[in-house]
Amino acid sequence: MIANALIVTIALLLATGFWLMGELKFLIPYRHVLVHQYGALLLLWFAVVFVNLFAAVYAIQRKFFLKDTGRKLSHVDNQALAGHFPLPSSDDSEEAD
């Protein structure tokens, strides 16, 4: 789930970055000055945005994609306890050794 959130976060930041590069073309003559004077601040801002966006994507994934996981897992557990689910017995694992 963390990998999926990371991929979505990177994709969103890349899309935003490409959009900003298109919108801020008038700053091209000043890029050396901007990077030299404000590079550290821009990097810090980017890191904060990345962490916040990652946390938001992760929370949304947990909210919507893990909605019925507990109910599904309890159903599998009930099937295993009732004997309707093919699980290897402890005797089979000892014989394999």
Secondary structure, DSSP 8 states (H G I E B T S, - for coil): -HHHHHHHHHHHHHHHHHHHHHHTGGGGGGHHHHHHHHHHHHHHHHHHHHHHHHHHHHHHHHHHHSTTHHHHHHHHHHHHHHT-S----HHHHHHH-
